[in-house]
């Protein structure tokens, strides 16, 4: 919300109310951040890093 408020140059409280109204109307969605068990494994991250370094 803070980033949206800053980008629109509006007070945070105003953006909070606007986003709440948009959410109630079904025009935006919220998503929970991933839990630790949903994060990629260390091996996958290392493989990606190796692949990026090879570019």
N, CA and C atoms as a LAMMPS dump frame, in Angstrom:
ITEM: TIMESTEP
0
ITEM: NUMBER OF ATOMS
165
ITEM: BOX BOUNDS ff ff ff
-5.0000000000000000e+02 5.0000000000000000e+02
-5.0000000000000000e+02 5.0000000000000000e+02
-5.0000000000000000e+02 5.0000000000000000e+02
ITEM: ATOMS id mol type element x y z
1 1 1 N 0.803 -1.177 0
2 1 2 C 0 0 0
3 1 3 C 0.856 1.254 0
4 2 1 N 1.947 1.199 0.717
5 2 2 C 2.814 2.375 0.798
6 2 3 C 3.374 2.736 -0.569
7 3 1 N 3.749 1.724 -1.34
8 3 2 C 4.292 1.995 -2.677
9 3 3 C 3.233 2.594 -3.592
10 4 1 N 2.015 2.104 -3.505
11 4 2 C 0.924 2.648 -4.322
12 4 3 C 0.66 4.093 -3.916
13 5 1 N 0.607 4.355 -2.622
14 5 2 C 0.37 5.713 -2.137
15 5 3 C 1.461 6.655 -2.607
16 6 1 N 2.704 6.21 -2.536
17 6 2 C 3.814 7.054 -2.976
18 6 3 C 3.75 7.312 -4.474
19 7 1 N 3.445 6.282 -5.237
20 7 2 C 3.376 6.43 -6.697
21 7 3 C 2.253 7.381 -7.112
22 8 1 N 1.133 7.312 -6.4
23 8 2 C -0.015 8.158 -6.73
24 8 3 C 0.026 9.508 -6.022
25 9 1 N 0.995 9.675 -5.135
26 9 2 C 1.127 10.898 -4.346
27 9 3 C -0.153 11.175 -3.556
28 10 1 N -0.654 10.113 -2.901
29 10 2 C -1.846 10.196 -2.063
30 10 3 C -1.499 9.749 -0.649
31 11 1 N -2.249 10.222 0.349
32 11 2 C -2.016 9.757 1.716
33 11 3 C -2.274 8.255 1.841
34 12 1 N -1.522 7.61 2.701
35 12 2 C -1.65 6.165 2.885
36 12 3 C -3.058 5.781 3.308
37 13 1 N -3.682 6.546 4.185
38 13 2 C -5.045 6.249 4.636
39 13 3 C -6.037 6.26 3.488
40 14 1 N -5.865 7.19 2.572
41 14 2 C -6.755 7.279 1.412
42 14 3 C -6.605 6.046 0.533
43 15 1 N -5.373 5.662 0.285
44 15 2 C -5.11 4.482 -0.548
45 15 3 C -5.638 3.231 0.131
46 16 1 N -5.504 3.151 1.434
47 16 2 C -6.006 1.99 2.183
48 16 3 C -7.52 1.857 1.986
49 17 1 N -8.249 2.972 2.075
50 17 2 C -9.703 2.945 1.889
51 17 3 C -10.045 2.585 0.443
52 18 1 N -9.345 3.199 -0.521
53 18 2 C -9.614 2.908 -1.928
54 18 3 C -9.362 1.443 -2.256
55 19 1 N -8.258 0.909 -1.776
56 19 2 C -7.964 -0.498 -2.049
57 19 3 C -8.957 -1.417 -1.353
58 20 1 N -9.396 -1.037 -0.172
59 20 2 C -10.417 -1.822 0.519
60 20 3 C -11.711 -1.866 -0.271
61 21 1 N -12.092 -0.723 -0.84
62 21 2 C -13.3 -0.67 -1.668
63 21 3 C -13.135 -1.511 -2.935
64 22 1 N -11.961 -1.433 -3.566
65 22 2 C -11.702 -2.235 -4.765
66 22 3 C -11.724 -3.728 -4.441
67 23 1 N -11.191 -4.092 -3.291
68 23 2 C -11.192 -5.488 -2.864
69 23 3 C -12.621 -5.964 -2.634
70 24 1 N -13.434 -5.154 -1.962
71 24 2 C -14.826 -5.512 -1.69
72 24 3 C -15.621 -5.661 -2.989
73 25 1 N -15.273 -4.885 -4.002
74 25 2 C -15.968 -4.956 -5.288
75 25 3 C -15.436 -6.084 -6.165
76 26 1 N -14.395 -6.776 -5.708
77 26 2 C -13.829 -7.873 -6.49
78 26 3 C -12.957 -7.421 -7.64
79 27 1 N -12.477 -6.178 -7.576
80 27 2 C -11.678 -5.64 -8.676
81 27 3 C -10.176 -5.828 -8.473
82 28 1 N -9.774 -6.187 -7.27
83 28 2 C -8.378 -6.533 -6.987
84 28 3 C -8.376 -7.78 -6.123
85 29 1 N -7.257 -8.458 -6.076
86 29 2 C -7.099 -9.663 -5.269
87 29 3 C -5.931 -9.48 -4.321
88 30 1 N -5.986 -10.179 -3.21
89 30 2 C -4.846 -10.213 -2.302
90 30 3 C -4.302 -11.633 -2.289
91 31 1 N -3.022 -11.74 -2.04
92 31 2 C -2.363 -13.041 -1.961
93 31 3 C -1.48 -13.057 -0.727
94 32 1 N -1.484 -14.172 -0.036
95 32 2 C -0.618 -14.334 1.128
96 32 3 C 0.812 -14.55 0.652
97 33 1 N 1.774 -13.99 1.363
98 33 2 C 3.165 -14.245 0.978
99 33 3 C 3.492 -15.726 1.169
100 34 1 N 4.438 -16.226 0.396
101 34 2 C 4.775 -17.653 0.514
102 34 3 C 5.332 -17.975 1.898
103 35 1 N 5.008 -19.166 2.36
104 35 2 C 5.577 -19.618 3.629
105 35 3 C 6.953 -20.205 3.357
106 36 1 N 7.668 -20.45 4.405
107 36 2 C 9.022 -20.969 4.269
108 36 3 C 9.04 -22.29 3.514
109 37 1 N 8.01 -23.118 3.687
110 37 2 C 7.978 -24.412 3.006
111 37 3 C 7.689 -24.26 1.511
112 38 1 N 7.146 -23.116 1.085
113 38 2 C 6.834 -22.907 -0.323
114 38 3 C 7.987 -22.266 -1.087
115 39 1 N 9.026 -21.861 -0.4
116 39 2 C 10.155 -21.219 -1.054
117 39 3 C 10.977 -22.256 -1.808
118 40 1 N 11.678 -21.841 -2.871
119 40 2 C 12.503 -22.808 -3.61
120 40 3 C 13.635 -23.345 -2.738
121 41 1 N 14.075 -24.536 -3.062
122 41 2 C 15.137 -25.171 -2.292
123 41 3 C 16.48 -24.496 -2.565
124 42 1 N 17.399 -24.704 -1.669
125 42 2 C 18.75 -24.162 -1.812
126 42 3 C 19.407 -24.702 -3.087
127 43 1 N 19.157 -25.983 -3.391
128 43 2 C 19.738 -26.591 -4.58
129 43 3 C 19.217 -25.922 -5.851
130 44 1 N 17.933 -25.635 -5.891
131 44 2 C 17.359 -24.976 -7.06
132 44 3 C 17.955 -23.584 -7.233
133 45 1 N 18.057 -22.835 -6.155
134 45 2 C 18.621 -21.493 -6.231
135 45 3 C 20.072 -21.523 -6.702
136 46 1 N 20.835 -22.501 -6.222
137 46 2 C 22.232 -22.627 -6.652
138 46 3 C 22.317 -22.991 -8.128
139 47 1 N 21.414 -23.855 -8.603
140 47 2 C 21.393 -24.221 -10.017
141 47 3 C 21.066 -23.012 -10.889
142 48 1 N 20.133 -22.203 -10.448
143 48 2 C 19.783 -20.99 -11.191
144 48 3 C 20.967 -20.041 -11.238
145 49 1 N 21.654 -19.896 -10.125
146 49 2 C 22.822 -19.027 -10.065
147 49 3 C 23.924 -19.506 -11.013
148 50 1 N 24.154 -20.802 -11.051
149 50 2 C 25.147 -21.357 -11.96
150 50 3 C 24.746 -21.071 -13.4
151 51 1 N 23.463 -21.247 -13.719
152 51 2 C 22.992 -20.98 -15.06
153 51 3 C 23.118 -19.519 -15.446
154 52 1 N 22.828 -18.619 -14.528
155 52 2 C 22.969 -17.189 -14.803
156 52 3 C 24.411 -16.789 -15.007
157 53 1 N 25.289 -17.376 -14.235
158 53 2 C 26.724 -17.053 -14.383
159 53 3 C 27.262 -17.57 -15.715
160 54 1 N 26.639 -18.606 -16.242
161 54 2 C 27.097 -19.175 -17.502
162 54 3 C 26.675 -18.326 -18.703
163 55 1 N 25.757 -17.419 -18.498
164 55 2 C 25.302 -16.589 -19.624
165 55 3 C 26.337 -15.641 -20.069
